[in-house]
Amino acid sequence: MPDRKEPWFFAEELHEFTPPRPGGTPRTVAEYAEWFTGAAPGQKIGEASPFYLWSKTAAPNIAQVIPDARIIAIVREPASFLHSLHLQLLELYIEVETDLGKATKLESQRRQGQVPRYTYWPQLLLYSEYVRYVEQLQRFHAAFPAEQVKIIIYDDFRADNEGAVRDVRRFIGVDDTLPVETVQANPTVAPRSQRMNELVHAVGIGRGPVSHTVKEVIKAVTPSGPRRRALYALKRQVVFGPPPAADEEVAHELRVQYKEQVIALSEYLDRDLVSLWGYDQL
């Protein structure tokens, strides 16, 4: 796996505008291949870009370049997934509306171009596009044989993390008997202050004359590696804190809204997710 996260190479939708990031974003197959130069001969290679499931272009693009690829998709109950996604988009400063209920209700306006001023990927604010699970999985099943696509239910992954990891190892053809280290990775956070989040983001990208000057001064006296680590530490320790609990009223509204999607996914996977996720109680 590359040291850098989420290449996004196969999702064309994310190439129109890519924010500055360490190592950049690969634009050609040759640049993409450079992400894996650290692999030993014969070693399995892979990457994780969750937006590939959301993307309408990723599946056929992957199939064209790597037709024997093994695809692993994790699907999660819509309301809890959107709660987590909303917090992530706030952290990345793609979203600025801190209330999930209000954010989801802005979708029609955002489809018409009314988006936050500095959002570089406005299409990511269309929350309903993320939970069209059947449509998303069909794109991959259309591009790959069924035996090359593995679908994991998030609840199974959480309930038996070690078992799920061993199952994935068998799926990709590596030794599944080695020890599995379970860790709580990438914990969810929320902005303590959206204003502070905006200020740090502005300095980070050098937006506006004052922020640009501050950034240039910091760049002049601090190497890029320590600078990125310092900014990340500042955001994690000062700007962000523990996430709030999900709003149960909003969660209920989302479950009602997406019940048909859950029913369709249950039929598509031949598994009763309606009961597992409590949608039979709505």
Rosetta blueprint (number, residue, H / E / L):
1 M L
2 P L
3 D L
4 R L
5 K L
6 E L
7 P L
8 W L
9 F L
10 F L
11 A L
12 E H
13 E H
14 L H
15 H L
16 E L
17 F L
18 T L
19 P L
20 P L
21 R L
22 P L
23 G L
24 G L
25 T L
26 P L
27 R L
28 T L
29 V H
30 A H
31 E H
32 Y H
33 A H
34 E H
35 W H
36 F H
37 T L
38 G L
39 A L
40 A L
41 P L
42 G L
43 Q L
44 K L
45 I L
46 G L
47 E L
48 A L
49 S L
50 P L
51 F H
52 Y H
53 L H
54 W H
55 S L
56 K L
57 T L
58 A H
59 A H
60 P H
61 N H
62 I H
63 A H
64 Q H
65 V H
66 I L
67 P L
68 D L
69 A L
70 R L
71 I E
72 I E
73 A E
74 I E
75 V E
76 R L
77 E L
78 P H
79 A H
80 S H
81 F H
82 L H
83 H H
84 S H
85 L H
86 H H
87 L H
88 Q H
89 L H
90 L H
91 E H
92 L L
93 Y L
94 I L
95 E L
96 V L
97 E L
98 T L
99 D L
100 L H
101 G H
102 K H
103 A H
104 T H
105 K H
106 L L
107 E H
108 S H
109 Q H
110 R H
111 R H
112 Q L
113 G L
114 Q L
115 V L
116 P L
117 R L
118 Y L
119 T L
120 Y L
121 W L
122 P H
123 Q H
124 L H
125 L H
126 L L
127 Y H
128 S H
129 E H
130 Y H
131 V H
132 R L
133 Y H
134 V H
135 E H
136 Q H
137 L H
138 Q H
139 R H
140 F H
141 H H
142 A H
143 A H
144 F L
145 P L
146 A H
147 E H
148 Q H
149 V E
150 K E
151 I E
152 I E
153 I E
154 Y H
155 D H
156 D H
157 F H
158 R H
159 A H
160 D L
161 N H
162 E H
163 G H
164 A H
165 V H
166 R H
167 D H
168 V H
169 R H
170 R H
171 F H
172 I H
173 G L
174 V L
175 D L
176 D L
177 T L
178 L L
179 P L
180 V L
181 E L
182 T L
183 V L
184 Q L
185 A L
186 N L
187 P L
188 T L
189 V L
190 A E
191 P E
192 R L
193 S L
194 Q H
195 R H
196 M H
197 N H
198 E H
199 L H
200 V H
201 H H
202 A H
203 V H
204 G H
205 I H
206 G L
207 R L
208 G L
209 P H
210 V H
211 S H
212 H H
213 T H
214 V H
215 K H
216 E H
217 V H
218 I H
219 K H
220 A H
221 V H
222 T L
223 P L
224 S H
225 G H
226 P H
227 R H
228 R H
229 R H
230 A H
231 L H
232 Y H
233 A H
234 L H
235 K H
236 R H
237 Q H
238 V H
239 V H
240 F E
241 G E
242 P L
243 P L
244 P L
245 A L
246 A L
247 D L
248 E H
249 E H
250 V H
251 A H
252 H H
253 E H
254 L H
255 R H
256 V H
257 Q H
258 Y L
259 K H
260 E H
261 Q H
262 V H
263 I H
264 A H
265 L H
266 S H
267 E H
268 Y H
269 L H
270 D L
271 R L
272 D L
273 L H
274 V H
275 S H
276 L H
277 W L
278 G L
279 Y H
280 D H
281 Q H
282 L L
